[in-house]
């Protein structure tokens, strides 16, 4: 009998997600942001990236897709997801000694088609 479950570390969705998060972190860094945290988890869920943009803390949700057949990556962050992100931001702030003049939630959507280069879309301040 063969085992059809993916081996740990070989799950295609996790590999795609890690790829997207790495691309997003590089994108933010190239634009002058300092990445402070990655894949922070608590009881409410996970924050993909936390970065500093001057006096602003940026909490970034990264969505990576190989196709837009079921909608684009950034459209996956609806009202309910934005509310969960706000709870995660509050939890992160309670656990860390980072001070900021402002806080914002961004979404980075990445389309990585099977052929051609990845496309990145950055939405700033979506969780307000």
N, C-alpha and C positions, 0 to 999 in steps of 0.2 A: 504494500500500500504506500503511495507517495504522499508526502506532506505538501499541500498547496499553499500553506501560509508562508508569508515572507519571513526570512530570517531577520533577527534584530539588526538594525542598521542598513537593511537592504529593502526596506519598504519604499516603493517608488514615490509615494506621496511625501514621505519624510525627506527623501533625497531632494525632491523638487522644492519643498519648503525651505530646506537648508540653503539650497542654491539661491533662492529668492532673497532670503535674509542676508546672505553674504553680499549679494549684488546691491541690496538696499543700504547696507552698512557702508559699503564702499562709496556709493552715490552720495550719502549724507556727509561722509568724511571729506570727499572731494569738494563739497560745497561749504566746508569750513566748520561743520558741526563736530563735536566730540562725542563719540559713542561711549556711554557710561555703563550700560548693561544690555545683556542679550538673553532672551528666553527666560525672563524672570517669572517664577511660578509662585502661586499662593492658592488658597482654597477657592478663590473666585475665578481662577484661570491663569492665563499666561500673557505677558506683555512681550512682544517680539523684540523691540528695540527701544532703548531710552537714550536720548542724546541731549547735549547742551548746545543751544544756539544763542550765544551771548548770555543774557540774563534769563533766557527762557528754557525751561525743560520741555523736551519734545518726546511724547510717548507715541511710538509709531507701530501701527498694525501693518503687517506685510502680507499681502495676498498674492500668490503665484499660481498661474494657470497655464496650461498648454494650449487651450482653446477657449474661445468666448462663446461656445455653443450654448452654455447654460448661463450666460451673462458674464460681464466683465468682472475682473478681480475687485475693483473698487466698489462696485455695486453690491458686493457681498457684505459690506458693512452697513447694515440697516439701523433703524432706531434702537432696536433691542441690543444689537452688538455694540453700538455707541454707548448705551447706558452701562453695559457690562465693562467696557473700557474705562468709563469714568470711575466705576467702583475699583477697578484694578489700579488706576492712577492713585486714588486715595490710599489704597493699601500699600503701594510702593512708597509713597511719600511718608507714611507712618514708619516704615521699616528702614528708611535711609536718611542720612543726615545731609541732604542736599537742599540748599536754599535757592530760590529762584524768584525773580520778579513776576514772571508769568509762567503759565503752564498751557500747553496745547496738545491736541491729539491730531496726528497726521495719519494718512493712509497712503501706502505705496503699493500700487498694483503693478504686477509684472506679468507680461504675456511672453511665455517662452515657447514659441511654435516649434514643431519638429524640424522645420527647415527655416533658416534665416536667423538673424540676430534677435535677442530679447528686446522687448519694448517696455519701458518703464514709465509709469504715470504717477506723479506725486500730488496728492491733494493735501493742502495745508489747512489746519484748524477745522477739521470736520466734526469733532466730538463736542462742540460747544453747545 
